[in-house]
Amino acid sequence: MLVNTHVYGFPAPHTPVMYLRRLSGGDLFDTYADSFDRVMSTSRSPWPADLEA
């Protein structure tokens, strides 16, 4: 998983990116994966339903 961190005052292309692997003894990968899943489960399309294919 590639994780782009947020750094106050810098645009996203100028901030560090971490490469994470799921390891049996760690939970950082799962923390980011769970966070992504929570965001996606509450997101909605920015376009009206009649414009979606």
mmJSON file of the N, C-alpha and C atoms, coordinates in Angstrom:
{"data_MODEL":{"atom_site":{
"group_PDB":["ATOM","ATOM","ATOM","ATOM","ATOM","ATOM","ATOM","ATOM","ATOM","ATOM","ATOM","ATOM","ATOM","ATOM","ATOM","ATOM","ATOM","ATOM","ATOM","ATOM","ATOM","ATOM","ATOM","ATOM","ATOM","ATOM","ATOM","ATOM","ATOM","ATOM","ATOM","ATOM","ATOM","ATOM","ATOM","ATOM","ATOM","ATOM","ATOM","ATOM","ATOM","ATOM","ATOM","ATOM","ATOM","ATOM","ATOM","ATOM","ATOM","ATOM","ATOM","ATOM","ATOM","ATOM","ATOM","ATOM","ATOM","ATOM","ATOM","ATOM","ATOM","ATOM","ATOM","ATOM","ATOM","ATOM","ATOM","ATOM","ATOM","ATOM","ATOM","ATOM","ATOM","ATOM","ATOM","ATOM","ATOM","ATOM","ATOM","ATOM","ATOM","ATOM","ATOM","ATOM","ATOM","ATOM","ATOM","ATOM","ATOM","ATOM","ATOM","ATOM","ATOM","ATOM","ATOM","ATOM","ATOM","ATOM","ATOM","ATOM","ATOM","ATOM","ATOM","ATOM","ATOM","ATOM","ATOM","ATOM","ATOM","ATOM","ATOM","ATOM","ATOM","ATOM","ATOM","ATOM","ATOM","ATOM","ATOM","ATOM","ATOM","ATOM","ATOM","ATOM","ATOM","ATOM","ATOM","ATOM","ATOM","ATOM","ATOM","ATOM","ATOM","ATOM","ATOM","ATOM","ATOM","ATOM","ATOM","ATOM","ATOM","ATOM","ATOM","ATOM","ATOM","ATOM","ATOM","ATOM","ATOM","ATOM","ATOM","ATOM","ATOM","ATOM","ATOM","ATOM","ATOM","ATOM","ATOM"],
"id":[1,2,3,4,5,6,7,8,9,10,11,12,13,14,15,16,17,18,19,20,21,22,23,24,25,26,27,28,29,30,31,32,33,34,35,36,37,38,39,40,41,42,43,44,45,46,47,48,49,50,51,52,53,54,55,56,57,58,59,60,61,62,63,64,65,66,67,68,69,70,71,72,73,74,75,76,77,78,79,80,81,82,83,84,85,86,87,88,89,90,91,92,93,94,95,96,97,98,99,100,101,102,103,104,105,106,107,108,109,110,111,112,113,114,115,116,117,118,119,120,121,122,123,124,125,126,127,128,129,130,131,132,133,134,135,136,137,138,139,140,141,142,143,144,145,146,147,148,149,150,151,152,153,154,155,156,157,158,159],
"type_symbol":["N","C","C","N","C","C","N","C","C","N","C","C","N","C","C","N","C","C","N","C","C","N","C","C","N","C","C","N","C","C","N","C","C","N","C","C","N","C","C","N","C","C","N","C","C","N","C","C","N","C","C","N","C","C","N","C","C","N","C","C","N","C","C","N","C","C","N","C","C","N","C","C","N","C","C","N","C","C","N","C","C","N","C","C","N","C","C","N","C","C","N","C","C","N","C","C","N","C","C","N","C","C","N","C","C","N","C","C","N","C","C","N","C","C","N","C","C","N","C","C","N","C","C","N","C","C","N","C","C","N","C","C","N","C","C","N","C","C","N","C","C","N","C","C","N","C","C","N","C","C","N","C","C","N","C","C","N","C","C"],
"label_atom_id":["N","CA","C","N","CA","C","N","CA","C","N","CA","C","N","CA","C","N","CA","C","N","CA","C","N","CA","C","N","CA","C","N","CA","C","N","CA","C","N","CA","C","N","CA","C","N","CA","C","N","CA","C","N","CA","C","N","CA","C","N","CA","C","N","CA","C","N","CA","C","N","CA","C","N","CA","C","N","CA","C","N","CA","C","N","CA","C","N","CA","C","N","CA","C","N","CA","C","N","CA","C","N","CA","C","N","CA","C","N","CA","C","N","CA","C","N","CA","C","N","CA","C","N","CA","C","N","CA","C","N","CA","C","N","CA","C","N","CA","C","N","CA","C","N","CA","C","N","CA","C","N","CA","C","N","CA","C","N","CA","C","N","CA","C","N","CA","C","N","CA","C","N","CA","C","N","CA","C","N","CA","C","N","CA","C"],
"label_alt_id":[null,null,null,null,null,null,null,null,null,null,null,null,null,null,null,null,null,null,null,null,null,null,null,null,null,null,null,null,null,null,null,null,null,null,null,null,null,null,null,null,null,null,null,null,null,null,null,null,null,null,null,null,null,null,null,null,null,null,null,null,null,null,null,null,null,null,null,null,null,null,null,null,null,null,null,null,null,null,null,null,null,null,null,null,null,null,null,null,null,null,null,null,null,null,null,null,null,null,null,null,null,null,null,null,null,null,null,null,null,null,null,null,null,null,null,null,null,null,null,null,null,null,null,null,null,null,null,null,null,null,null,null,null,null,null,null,null,null,null,null,null,null,null,null,null,null,null,null,null,null,null,null,null,null,null,null,null,null,null],
"label_comp_id":["MET","MET","MET","LEU","LEU","LEU","VAL","VAL","VAL","ASN","ASN","ASN","THR","THR","THR","HIS","HIS","HIS","VAL","VAL","VAL","TYR","TYR","TYR","GLY","GLY","GLY","PHE","PHE","PHE","PRO","PRO","PRO","ALA","ALA","ALA","PRO","PRO","PRO","HIS","HIS","HIS","THR","THR","THR","PRO","PRO","PRO","VAL","VAL","VAL","MET","MET","MET","TYR","TYR","TYR","LEU","LEU","LEU","ARG","ARG","ARG","ARG","ARG","ARG","LEU","LEU","LEU","SER","SER","SER","GLY","GLY","GLY","GLY","GLY","GLY","ASP","ASP","ASP","LEU","LEU","LEU","PHE","PHE","PHE","ASP","ASP","ASP","THR","THR","THR","TYR","TYR","TYR","ALA","ALA","ALA","ASP","ASP","ASP","SER","SER","SER","PHE","PHE","PHE","ASP","ASP","ASP","ARG","ARG","ARG","VAL","VAL","VAL","MET","MET","MET","SER","SER","SER","THR","THR","THR","SER","SER","SER","ARG","ARG","ARG","SER","SER","SER","PRO","PRO","PRO","TRP","TRP","TRP","PRO","PRO","PRO","ALA","ALA","ALA","ASP","ASP","ASP","LEU","LEU","LEU","GLU","GLU","GLU","ALA","ALA","ALA"],
"label_asym_id":["A","A","A","A","A","A","A","A","A","A","A","A","A","A","A","A","A","A","A","A","A","A","A","A","A","A","A","A","A","A","A","A","A","A","A","A","A","A","A","A","A","A","A","A","A","A","A","A","A","A","A","A","A","A","A","A","A","A","A","A","A","A","A","A","A","A","A","A","A","A","A","A","A","A","A","A","A","A","A","A","A","A","A","A","A","A","A","A","A","A","A","A","A","A","A","A","A","A","A","A","A","A","A","A","A","A","A","A","A","A","A","A","A","A","A","A","A","A","A","A","A","A","A","A","A","A","A","A","A","A","A","A","A","A","A","A","A","A","A","A","A","A","A","A","A","A","A","A","A","A","A","A","A","A","A","A","A","A","A"],
"label_entity_id":["1","1","1","1","1","1","1","1","1","1","1","1","1","1","1","1","1","1","1","1","1","1","1","1","1","1","1","1","1","1","1","1","1","1","1","1","1","1","1","1","1","1","1","1","1","1","1","1","1","1","1","1","1","1","1","1","1","1","1","1","1","1","1","1","1","1","1","1","1","1","1","1","1","1","1","1","1","1","1","1","1","1","1","1","1","1","1","1","1","1","1","1","1","1","1","1","1","1","1","1","1","1","1","1","1","1","1","1","1","1","1","1","1","1","1","1","1","1","1","1","1","1","1","1","1","1","1","1","1","1","1","1","1","1","1","1","1","1","1","1","1","1","1","1","1","1","1","1","1","1","1","1","1","1","1","1","1","1","1"],
"label_seq_id":[1,1,1,2,2,2,3,3,3,4,4,4,5,5,5,6,6,6,7,7,7,8,8,8,9,9,9,10,10,10,11,11,11,12,12,12,13,13,13,14,14,14,15,15,15,16,16,16,17,17,17,18,18,18,19,19,19,20,20,20,21,21,21,22,22,22,23,23,23,24,24,24,25,25,25,26,26,26,27,27,27,28,28,28,29,29,29,30,30,30,31,31,31,32,32,32,33,33,33,34,34,34,35,35,35,36,36,36,37,37,37,38,38,38,39,39,39,40,40,40,41,41,41,42,42,42,43,43,43,44,44,44,45,45,45,46,46,46,47,47,47,48,48,48,49,49,49,50,50,50,51,51,51,52,52,52,53,53,53],
"pdbx_PDB_ins_code":[null,null,null,null,null,null,null,null,null,null,null,null,null,null,null,null,null,null,null,null,null,null,null,null,null,null,null,null,null,null,null,null,null,null,null,null,null,null,null,null,null,null,null,null,null,null,null,null,null,null,null,null,null,null,null,null,null,null,null,null,null,null,null,null,null,null,null,null,null,null,null,null,null,null,null,null,null,null,null,null,null,null,null,null,null,null,null,null,null,null,null,null,null,null,null,null,null,null,null,null,null,null,null,null,null,null,null,null,null,null,null,null,null,null,null,null,null,null,null,null,null,null,null,null,null,null,null,null,null,null,null,null,null,null,null,null,null,null,null,null,null,null,null,null,null,null,null,null,null,null,null,null,null,null,null,null,null,null,null],
"Cartn_x":[0.85,0.0,0.901,0.559,1.261,0.415,1.011,0.307,0.963,0.199,0.677,0.312,1.331,1.082,0.748,0.098,-0.231,0.788,1.339,2.269,1.726,1.433,0.848,1.714,1.085,1.763,2.379,2.252,2.826,1.743,1.762,0.804,1.162,0.181,0.354,1.549,1.818,2.957,4.319,4.359,5.623,5.747,4.913,4.965,5.427,5.915,6.444,5.367,5.794,4.938,5.588,4.797,5.303,4.792,5.66,5.273,5.088,3.854,3.552,3.249,3.741,3.416,2.719,1.794,1.115,2.069,2.35,3.204,2.41,2.779,2.021,2.106,3.181,3.332,2.955,2.497,2.209,0.776,0.362,-1.016,-1.116,0.023,-0.016,-0.731,-0.46,-1.126,-2.627,-3.063,-4.502,-5.151,-4.42,-4.953,-5.279,-4.351,-4.602,-5.694,-5.702,-6.722,-8.112,-8.235,-9.522,-9.974,-9.043,-9.373,-9.892,-9.221,-9.647,-11.045,-11.281,-12.593,-13.695,-13.407,-14.418,-14.743,-13.726,-13.962,-14.788,-14.403,-15.118,-16.553,-16.804,-18.163,-19.12,-18.592,-19.456,-19.419,-18.667,-18.56,-19.764,-19.926,-20.99,-20.475,-21.143,-20.726,-20.935,-20.013,-20.207,-21.189,-21.566,-22.474,-23.866,-24.884,-26.271,-26.435,-27.319,-27.541,-27.91,-28.594,-29.006,-27.835,-26.675,-25.509,-24.559,-24.789,-23.918,-24.293,-23.274,-23.523,-23.979],
"Cartn_y":[-1.157,0.0,1.226,2.209,3.483,4.48,5.11,6.056,7.42,8.388,9.761,10.492,10.922,11.607,13.073,13.702,15.117,15.902,16.929,17.813,19.23,19.88,21.213,22.167,22.843,23.845,23.331,22.033,21.462,20.789,20.952,20.228,18.735,17.901,16.448,15.936,16.46,15.92,16.182,17.046,17.396,16.802,15.838,15.214,13.763,13.202,11.835,10.796,9.745,8.594,7.388,6.652,5.452,4.227,3.243,1.957,1.005,0.526,-0.36,-1.764,-2.744,-4.15,-4.678,-5.583,-6.206,-7.243,-7.092,-8.021,-8.67,-9.878,-10.614,-9.956,-9.25,-8.669,-7.208,-6.6,-5.168,-4.854,-3.63,-3.249,-1.944,-1.377,-0.111,-0.251,-1.332,-1.56,-1.644,-2.444,-2.61,-1.313,-0.496,0.795,1.677,1.762,2.563,1.942,0.625,-0.041,0.177,0.06,0.29,1.736,2.669,4.082,4.333,3.773,3.923,3.332,2.145,1.505,2.35,2.972,3.824,5.038,5.651,6.818,6.407,5.311,4.881,4.453,3.887,3.43,4.594,5.765,6.921,7.928,7.623,8.57,8.454,9.482,9.466,10.149,9.914,10.472,11.998,12.735,14.18,14.557,13.592,13.846,13.363,14.037,13.56,12.154,11.399,9.99,9.855,10.828,10.704,10.889,11.337,11.476,10.285,9.413,8.239,7.169,6.458,5.392,4.128],
"Cartn_z":[0.0,0.0,0.0,-0.818,-0.803,-0.026,0.973,1.834,1.679,1.216,1.089,2.371,3.099,4.368,4.122,5.087,4.999,5.818,5.216,5.902,5.746,6.849,6.825,6.01,5.054,4.253,2.969,2.711,1.495,0.675,-0.657,-1.497,-1.525,-1.783,-1.744,-2.548,-3.763,-4.518,-3.87,-2.854,-2.208,-0.808,-0.485,0.843,0.72,1.811,1.769,1.446,0.79,0.525,1.189,1.969,2.619,1.878,1.735,1.169,2.344,2.527,3.651,3.155,3.898,3.651,4.887,4.686,5.822,6.428,7.707,8.43,9.549,9.902,10.924,12.295,12.587,13.924,14.028,12.946,12.984,12.611,12.921,12.604,11.811,11.405,10.673,9.336,8.591,7.315,7.518,8.485,8.735,9.205,9.951,10.39,9.195,8.243,7.044,6.179,6.033,5.225,5.817,7.137,7.805,7.623,7.736,7.551,6.139,5.148,3.749,3.56,4.111,3.984,4.618,5.775,6.434,5.582,4.988,4.119,2.907,2.262,1.059,1.362,2.525,2.854,3.109,3.41,3.658,2.509,1.46,0.349,-0.586,-1.377,-2.373,-3.623,-4.717,-6.001,-6.003,-6.599,-6.698,-7.809,-8.63,-9.745,-9.408,-9.926,-9.739,-10.297,-9.709,-10.102,-11.582,-12.141,-13.543,-14.52,-14.06,-14.92,-14.827,-13.851,-13.7,-14.704,-15.169,-16.151,-15.49],
"occupancy":[1.0,1.0,1.0,1.0,1.0,1.0,1.0,1.0,1.0,1.0,1.0,1.0,1.0,1.0,1.0,1.0,1.0,1.0,1.0,1.0,1.0,1.0,1.0,1.0,1.0,1.0,1.0,1.0,1.0,1.0,1.0,1.0,1.0,1.0,1.0,1.0,1.0,1.0,1.0,1.0,1.0,1.0,1.0,1.0,1.0,1.0,1.0,1.0,1.0,1.0,1.0,1.0,1.0,1.0,1.0,1.0,1.0,1.0,1.0,1.0,1.0,1.0,1.0,1.0,1.0,1.0,1.0,1.0,1.0,1.0,1.0,1.0,1.0,1.0,1.0,1.0,1.0,1.0,1.0,1.0,1.0,1.0,1.0,1.0,1.0,1.0,1.0,1.0,1.0,1.0,1.0,1.0,1.0,1.0,1.0,1.0,1.0,1.0,1.0,1.0,1.0,1.0,1.0,1.0,1.0,1.0,1.0,1.0,1.0,1.0,1.0,1.0,1.0,1.0,1.0,1.0,1.0,1.0,1.0,1.0,1.0,1.0,1.0,1.0,1.0,1.0,1.0,1.0,1.0,1.0,1.0,1.0,1.0,1.0,1.0,1.0,1.0,1.0,1.0,1.0,1.0,1.0,1.0,1.0,1.0,1.0,1.0,1.0,1.0,1.0,1.0,1.0,1.0,1.0,1.0,1.0,1.0,1.0,1.0],
"B_iso_or_equiv":[0.0,0.0,0.0,0.0,0.0,0.0,0.0,0.0,0.0,0.0,0.0,0.0,0.0,0.0,0.0,0.0,0.0,0.0,0.0,0.0,0.0,0.0,0.0,0.0,0.0,0.0,0.0,0.0,0.0,0.0,0.0,0.0,0.0,0.0,0.0,0.0,0.0,0.0,0.0,0.0,0.0,0.0,0.0,0.0,0.0,0.0,0.0,0.0,0.0,0.0,0.0,0.0,0.0,0.0,0.0,0.0,0.0,0.0,0.0,0.0,0.0,0.0,0.0,0.0,0.0,0.0,0.0,0.0,0.0,0.0,0.0,0.0,0.0,0.0,0.0,0.0,0.0,0.0,0.0,0.0,0.0,0.0,0.0,0.0,0.0,0.0,0.0,0.0,0.0,0.0,0.0,0.0,0.0,0.0,0.0,0.0,0.0,0.0,0.0,0.0,0.0,0.0,0.0,0.0,0.0,0.0,0.0,0.0,0.0,0.0,0.0,0.0,0.0,0.0,0.0,0.0,0.0,0.0,0.0,0.0,0.0,0.0,0.0,0.0,0.0,0.0,0.0,0.0,0.0,0.0,0.0,0.0,0.0,0.0,0.0,0.0,0.0,0.0,0.0,0.0,0.0,0.0,0.0,0.0,0.0,0.0,0.0,0.0,0.0,0.0,0.0,0.0,0.0,0.0,0.0,0.0,0.0,0.0,0.0],
"pdbx_formal_charge":[null,null,null,null,null,null,null,null,null,null,null,null,null,null,null,null,null,null,null,null,null,null,null,null,null,null,null,null,null,null,null,null,null,null,null,null,null,null,null,null,null,null,null,null,null,null,null,null,null,null,null,null,null,null,null,null,null,null,null,null,null,null,null,null,null,null,null,null,null,null,null,null,null,null,null,null,null,null,null,null,null,null,null,null,null,null,null,null,null,null,null,null,null,null,null,null,null,null,null,null,null,null,null,null,null,null,null,null,null,null,null,null,null,null,null,null,null,null,null,null,null,null,null,null,null,null,null,null,null,null,null,null,null,null,null,null,null,null,null,null,null,null,null,null,null,null,null,null,null,null,null,null,null,null,null,null,null,null,null],
"auth_seq_id":[1,1,1,2,2,2,3,3,3,4,4,4,5,5,5,6,6,6,7,7,7,8,8,8,9,9,9,10,10,10,11,11,11,12,12,12,13,13,13,14,14,14,15,15,15,16,16,16,17,17,17,18,18,18,19,19,19,20,20,20,21,21,21,22,22,22,23,23,23,24,24,24,25,25,25,26,26,26,27,27,27,28,28,28,29,29,29,30,30,30,31,31,31,32,32,32,33,33,33,34,34,34,35,35,35,36,36,36,37,37,37,38,38,38,39,39,39,40,40,40,41,41,41,42,42,42,43,43,43,44,44,44,45,45,45,46,46,46,47,47,47,48,48,48,49,49,49,50,50,50,51,51,51,52,52,52,53,53,53],
"auth_comp_id":["MET","MET","MET","LEU","LEU","LEU","VAL","VAL","VAL","ASN","ASN","ASN","THR","THR","THR","HIS","HIS","HIS","VAL","VAL","VAL","TYR","TYR","TYR","GLY","GLY","GLY","PHE","PHE","PHE","PRO","PRO","PRO","ALA","ALA","ALA","PRO","PRO","PRO","HIS","HIS","HIS","THR","THR","THR","PRO","PRO","PRO","VAL","VAL","VAL","MET","MET","MET","TYR","TYR","TYR","LEU","LEU","LEU","ARG","ARG","ARG","ARG","ARG","ARG","LEU","LEU","LEU","SER","SER","SER","GLY","GLY","GLY","GLY","GLY","GLY","ASP","ASP","ASP","LEU","LEU","LEU","PHE","PHE","PHE","ASP","ASP","ASP","THR","THR","THR","TYR","TYR","TYR","ALA","ALA","ALA","ASP","ASP","ASP","SER","SER","SER","PHE","PHE","PHE","ASP","ASP","ASP","ARG","ARG","ARG","VAL","VAL","VAL","MET","MET","MET","SER","SER","SER","THR","THR","THR","SER","SER","SER","ARG","ARG","ARG","SER","SER","SER","PRO","PRO","PRO","TRP","TRP","TRP","PRO","PRO","PRO","ALA","ALA","ALA","ASP","ASP","ASP","LEU","LEU","LEU","GLU","GLU","GLU","ALA","ALA","ALA"],
"auth_asym_id":["A","A","A","A","A","A","A","A","A","A","A","A","A","A","A","A","A","A","A","A","A","A","A","A","A","A","A","A","A","A","A","A","A","A","A","A","A","A","A","A","A","A","A","A","A","A","A","A","A","A","A","A","A","A","A","A","A","A","A","A","A","A","A","A","A","A","A","A","A","A","A","A","A","A","A","A","A","A","A","A","A","A","A","A","A","A","A","A","A","A","A","A","A","A","A","A","A","A","A","A","A","A","A","A","A","A","A","A","A","A","A","A","A","A","A","A","A","A","A","A","A","A","A","A","A","A","A","A","A","A","A","A","A","A","A","A","A","A","A","A","A","A","A","A","A","A","A","A","A","A","A","A","A","A","A","A","A","A","A"],
"auth_atom_id":["N","CA","C","N","CA","C","N","CA","C","N","CA","C","N","CA","C","N","CA","C","N","CA","C","N","CA","C","N","CA","C","N","CA","C","N","CA","C","N","CA","C","N","CA","C","N","CA","C","N","CA","C","N","CA","C","N","CA","C","N","CA","C","N","CA","C","N","CA","C","N","CA","C","N","CA","C","N","CA","C","N","CA","C","N","CA","C","N","CA","C","N","CA","C","N","CA","C","N","CA","C","N","CA","C","N","CA","C","N","CA","C","N","CA","C","N","CA","C","N","CA","C","N","CA","C","N","CA","C","N","CA","C","N","CA","C","N","CA","C","N","CA","C","N","CA","C","N","CA","C","N","CA","C","N","CA","C","N","CA","C","N","CA","C","N","CA","C","N","CA","C","N","CA","C","N","CA","C","N","CA","C","N","CA","C"],
"pdbx_PDB_model_num":[1,1,1,1,1,1,1,1,1,1,1,1,1,1,1,1,1,1,1,1,1,1,1,1,1,1,1,1,1,1,1,1,1,1,1,1,1,1,1,1,1,1,1,1,1,1,1,1,1,1,1,1,1,1,1,1,1,1,1,1,1,1,1,1,1,1,1,1,1,1,1,1,1,1,1,1,1,1,1,1,1,1,1,1,1,1,1,1,1,1,1,1,1,1,1,1,1,1,1,1,1,1,1,1,1,1,1,1,1,1,1,1,1,1,1,1,1,1,1,1,1,1,1,1,1,1,1,1,1,1,1,1,1,1,1,1,1,1,1,1,1,1,1,1,1,1,1,1,1,1,1,1,1,1,1,1,1,1,1]
}}}
